[in-house]
Amino acid sequence: MTMRPKMKALAFLFLFIYSSQGIANIGSGKSYVKDGVYFSDVQLPFKLEKQQVEALGSGLTLKLQLDFSIVDIRNWRIDRDIGTLNQSYSIRLNAFTGRYLITNLNIGTKVTLSSTEEVENFLSEIKNIPLVDDSILDIEKNYSVILQAGIAVEGISQWIKTLSFWRENLDTEFEVIEWKLLD
């Protein structure tokens, strides 16, 4: 192989790797202060798998769990956890109306949507999540918010899960998302 084909192959490989990195969407978050409380807006790559849509159609409930951690990032010592917050949503299909019911399990608000696309759009962008009161934070410190999110099926007993271990798993874990609390 001469030098020119090697360079072309190397350039092609570089472009392939570079272009494929933009395909993965892991989500993002941002925080802001309003009336002495830090709030966050989150964008998730929320997509229902085919098996999850079928599970909803057969009467099962899906639960979206958002686990927030506020961490004091320290350069030369172990990071310190400041606090955690859990936000949960349930997703159900009403067989009579054919509409999806999303319930915020923390505060009880409910929304009905007509399609899985609407559900995905609604849960892909969650806004105004209260995280922490600004009076317990030191403005001089370097805080980060770490979000771990996942979808789990509810309504299946443990022994049925054990019997069906060879089937596709209906649970989904998202990539961990991290952002600065104070910008």
C-alpha positions as CSV (number, residue, x, y, z in Angstrom):
1,M,0.0,0.0,0.0
2,T,1.5,3.3,-1.0
3,M,1.4,6.4,1.2
4,R,-1.6,8.1,-0.6
5,P,-4.1,5.2,0.0
6,K,-3.0,4.9,3.6
7,M,-3.7,8.6,4.1
8,K,-7.1,8.2,2.5
9,A,-7.9,5.2,4.7
10,L,-6.8,7.1,7.8
11,A,-8.8,10.1,6.8
12,F,-11.9,8.0,6.1
13,L,-11.5,6.2,9.5
14,F,-11.2,9.6,11.3
15,L,-14.3,11.0,9.6
16,F,-16.3,7.9,10.4
17,I,-15.4,7.9,14.1
18,Y,-15.9,11.7,14.3
19,S,-19.3,11.6,12.6
20,S,-20.6,8.6,14.6
21,Q,-19.9,10.3,17.9
22,G,-22.6,12.9,17.2
23,I,-25.3,10.3,16.9
24,A,-25.5,9.4,20.6
25,N,-27.7,11.7,22.6
26,I,-27.1,11.4,26.3
27,G,-29.1,14.4,27.4
28,S,-28.3,17.6,29.3
29,G,-29.3,19.7,32.2
30,K,-29.0,23.2,33.4
31,S,-29.8,24.9,36.7
32,Y,-31.0,28.4,37.7
33,V,-32.0,30.2,40.9
34,K,-35.6,31.5,41.4
35,D,-36.8,32.9,44.7
36,G,-33.9,31.4,46.7
37,V,-34.3,27.9,45.3
38,Y,-32.2,26.1,42.6
39,F,-34.3,24.6,39.9
40,S,-33.2,22.4,37.0
41,D,-34.4,21.8,33.5
42,V,-33.5,18.4,32.0
43,Q,-33.4,17.0,28.5
44,L,-33.4,13.2,28.3
45,P,-33.0,10.9,25.3
46,F,-36.4,9.4,26.2
47,K,-37.6,6.8,23.7
48,L,-39.9,3.9,24.5
49,E,-38.7,0.6,23.2
50,K,-41.2,-1.7,21.3
51,Q,-41.4,-4.1,24.2
52,Q,-42.2,-1.2,26.6
53,V,-45.1,0.0,24.3
54,E,-46.4,-3.6,24.2
55,A,-46.1,-3.8,28.0
56,L,-48.2,-0.6,28.3
57,G,-50.8,-2.1,25.9
58,S,-51.1,-5.2,28.0
59,G,-51.9,-3.2,31.2
60,L,-48.5,-2.8,32.8
61,T,-47.3,0.5,34.2
62,L,-43.9,2.1,33.4
63,K,-42.1,4.2,35.9
64,L,-39.5,6.9,35.0
65,Q,-37.2,7.5,37.9
66,L,-34.9,10.6,38.0
67,D,-32.3,10.5,40.8
68,F,-30.5,13.8,41.3
69,S,-27.4,14.1,43.5
70,I,-25.9,17.5,44.4
71,V,-22.1,17.0,44.9
72,D,-19.4,19.4,46.2
73,I,-16.5,18.7,43.8
74,R,-13.2,19.0,45.6
75,N,-9.9,19.0,43.8
76,W,-7.6,17.1,46.3
77,R,-10.2,15.4,48.5
78,I,-13.1,13.0,48.1
79,D,-16.2,14.7,46.7
80,R,-19.0,15.4,49.3
81,D,-22.6,14.7,48.7
82,I,-24.8,17.6,49.6
83,G,-28.2,16.1,49.0
84,T,-30.3,13.9,46.8
85,L,-33.7,14.3,45.2
86,N,-35.9,11.6,43.5
87,Q,-38.5,12.6,40.9
88,S,-40.8,9.8,39.6
89,Y,-43.4,9.6,36.8
90,S,-45.7,6.7,36.0
91,I,-46.9,6.0,32.5
92,R,-50.1,4.0,31.9
93,L,-52.4,3.3,29.0
94,N,-56.1,3.7,29.6
95,A,-57.5,0.8,27.5
96,F,-60.9,2.4,27.3
97,T,-59.9,5.8,25.9
98,G,-56.6,4.6,24.3
99,R,-54.8,7.6,25.9
100,Y,-51.6,7.5,27.9
101,L,-51.8,8.9,31.5
102,I,-48.6,10.4,32.9
103,T,-48.6,11.0,36.6
104,N,-46.0,13.0,38.5
105,L,-45.7,10.7,41.6
106,N,-44.1,13.4,43.7
107,I,-46.9,16.0,43.5
108,G,-49.7,14.1,41.9
109,T,-50.3,16.1,38.7
110,K,-51.6,14.2,35.7
111,V,-51.4,14.6,32.0
112,T,-53.1,12.6,29.3
113,L,-51.6,12.2,25.9
114,S,-52.8,10.5,22.7
115,S,-49.7,8.8,21.3
116,T,-46.3,7.3,22.3
117,E,-44.6,10.1,20.4
118,E,-46.4,12.7,22.6
119,V,-45.3,10.7,25.7
120,E,-41.7,10.7,24.5
121,N,-41.7,14.4,23.7
122,F,-43.3,15.3,27.1
123,L,-40.8,13.2,29.1
124,S,-37.8,14.2,27.0
125,E,-37.9,17.7,28.4
126,I,-38.7,18.2,32.1
127,K,-38.6,21.7,33.5
128,N,-38.7,23.4,36.8
129,I,-37.5,20.6,39.1
130,P,-36.7,22.1,42.5
131,L,-33.4,20.8,43.7
132,V,-32.0,22.7,46.7
133,D,-32.5,25.8,48.8
134,D,-29.6,28.3,48.1
135,S,-29.2,29.0,51.8
136,I,-27.5,25.7,52.5
137,L,-25.0,26.1,49.7
138,D,-21.7,28.0,49.9
139,I,-21.3,30.2,46.9
140,E,-17.5,29.7,46.9
141,K,-17.7,26.0,46.3
142,N,-17.9,24.0,43.1
143,Y,-21.2,22.1,43.0
144,S,-22.3,19.6,40.3
145,V,-25.6,18.0,39.7
146,I,-25.5,14.3,38.7
147,L,-28.6,12.7,37.3
148,Q,-29.2,9.0,36.9
149,A,-32.4,8.1,35.2
150,G,-34.2,4.9,34.2
151,I,-37.4,3.3,33.1
152,A,-38.7,0.3,35.0
153,V,-41.9,-1.8,34.6
154,E,-44.2,-2.0,37.5
155,G,-46.8,-4.6,38.2
156,I,-44.8,-7.7,37.4
157,S,-44.2,-9.9,40.4
158,Q,-40.6,-11.0,41.1
159,W,-41.2,-14.7,40.4
160,I,-42.5,-13.9,36.9
161,K,-39.4,-11.7,36.3
162,T,-37.3,-14.6,37.4
163,L,-39.2,-17.1,35.1
164,S,-38.8,-14.8,32.2
165,F,-35.1,-13.9,32.6
166,W,-34.4,-15.0,29.0
167,R,-36.8,-12.5,27.5
168,E,-35.9,-8.9,26.6
169,N,-35.5,-6.8,29.6
170,L,-38.2,-4.1,29.8
171,D,-36.1,-1.8,32.0
172,T,-33.9,1.0,30.5
173,E,-31.1,2.9,32.1
174,F,-30.0,6.2,30.7
175,E,-26.4,7.6,30.6
176,V,-25.5,9.6,33.7
177,I,-25.8,13.3,33.0
178,E,-23.7,15.8,34.9
179,W,-23.7,19.6,34.9
180,K,-22.6,22.5,37.1
181,L,-25.1,23.8,39.6
182,L,-23.5,27.3,39.8
183,D,-22.5,28.8,36.5
